[in-house]
Amino acid sequence: MAIEAELKAVVRDPEAVMSGLEERHGPGRPEVYRDTYYDTPDGALDNGDRELRIRTVHSADDTRTVLTYKGARVDEASGSKPEAETKVEDADAAHDIVRGLGYMPVIAFEKRCRNYAFQYDGREMLATLVRVPEIDGTFLEVETIAKSGDDLGPALATVRAVLAGLGIGEDDLTTELYTDAVAAAR
């Protein structure tokens, strides 16, 4: 399973970061994510540091749904996890299937995102400016795919280079999960 090599940062100057992204990569794509996280009644996924999510993404010209499974962290410092994701034709059916398999919704929330897809150092990258209405602050997620555990270090080095180019330092990084922050805010 491929590993999502990702770092998340608290953004102190969202306008400057957005300007930097748009100067380098053009206008971002605004999207609204509606995420529902599932778990077993006894919390086996969360206790195993795993995630099961159905995400519906709304943009000006498209709506799509993806089913995502994330395994346990393979790198504590970044929180990077193995990830499998696939498009879903029918969001309601996907929710019904997951519930029918015994999973129950644990938390659902909205993320307001501006996505920038680009190549850097030979890698496909995605930078996402994120606001979650229920929590304070703006966040920046930068990710790429590591093909294996051996590729994770170089992939994270590329992610760090992108962040540094935007003025984001190690002190700005966070591994706090949106799910935990939203749950605490509620």
N, C-alpha and C positions, 0 to 999 in steps of 0.2 A: 504494500500500500504506500502510495506517495505521502510525503510529509509536507504539511503546510508550514513553511518557514516564515514566521510572522513575528513582528514586534509591534507593540502598541505604545503610543506616547500620549501624554497630556500635552495639549497645544496651548502655549501661553499667548501666542499672537496668531489667531486663526486667519486673519486677513493677509498677513505676510506669508504664511505657509501656502494659502490658496493662490496668492499671486505667484509664488515661486513655482508651484505645480503648473499653473496655467502658462507661465512664460516658457517652461521647458516642454510641456506635453499638451498644450492646447486646452480648450475648455473641458471641464469635468462633466460627467454625466450625473445629473441629480436623480436619485432614486430613494424610495421609501421601502424599507425592509419591514415586514411583519413576521416576527419570529415566534415560533412555539417550540419550547423544549419539552421533551418527554422523558419519563423514567418509569421504572417498575414501582409498584406500591412500597417496596422496602428500600428504595433509593439505591439499588445495585449499580446503576450507571454512574451516578454522582460519586458514590463511595469508591468506585473503581477509576475515577478521574476520566470518565468517558461521557460523550454527549450524543444525543439523538435529537435532531432538529428538523422541522419543516419550516422553510422560509418562502414567503411569497414576496416578490420584488415588483414594485410598481414604478414605472417611469412614464414620461410623457407619451411614449409611443408603444409601450409594451407592458405586459404583465406575465411573469413566469414564476414557477414554483420549483424549488429544489429540495430534495431529501438529503440530509447530511448525517454521516456518522463520523465522530472523531474518537480515536483511541486515546489511551493514556499518554500523558506528556512524555516525550523522549528527551526533552531538554528543559530542565527546571528554570534556568535563567530567562529563557524566552517564552516558555509555555508552549512551544511548538509541539504539534500532535500529528500523528498519522490521520489522514482524512480521505474518506470516500464520499463522493457527491454525485448525484444524478438528477437530471431534469425529470419533473413529474408532469404528466399530461393533465391530471384532474386533482386539484388541491384538496377538495372535499373527500374524494376517494382515498387519497393518501392519509389524511387524518383518520378516516374510518379504519383503514388497514392497520395503522399503527396502534390505534386504540383496541382494535379487535385482537391484536397479538398480545394484549395485556399491558401495554404502556399507557400511562396516563399523563395528561398535560400537567406540567409542574409550574411553568411560568411562561407568559407571553408578553411581548412588548414590541415597541416600534423603534427603529433606528432611521434617522434621516441622514442620508449619505450623499457624498459627491465623490464619484469614482474616476480615477485616472489610470488607464491601462497603457503601458509603454514597455519598451525593452531597455534594459540597462545591463551592461557588461555581459551581453549574450543571453540574458534571462528575461522571460516574460514576467513583468512586475504588475502589481496592482497597489495603488495608494488610494486610501479611502479616508476622507474627512468625515467624522461621525459626530452627530449630536443625538442624544437619547433624551427625549423630553422629560423623563422622570428623574434624571440625574444632572448635576451641574457639570459644565465644562464641555470642551470640544476635544476630540481625540483624533489621532492619526494612526491608522493601521497601514503598514507596508508589508506586503507578502510576496512570496514566490514559491515555487515548488522545488523541494529537494527530492531527487529521485531515490535516494537511499539515506541511511544513517551517515554514511561516509560523505555524502554531499551536503549534509546539514550545515556544517561549519562554513564552507564556502558560500552557501546560500544565505546564511545569516550575515556573513561579512558584506555581501552585496546589499542586503536590506539596510544594514547599518550605514553603508556609504550613501545610500539614497537619503536616509534620515539626516545624516550629517550635512549633506548638500542643501537641506532645507532648514538648517539651523537647529535641528533637534539633537540634543545630547543624551548621554547615558542617564543623567539625572532626571530627564523627562519621561523615561520609560516606566511602564507599569504592567504588571501581570494580573491586575484585578479584572475579573470577568464581569461583563455587563450584567449577566444573570445575578451575580452576587450583589452588585451595586443597586440594581433595580429592586431586588428583594429587600435590601436594607432600607431603601427609600420608602418602600410601602409599609 
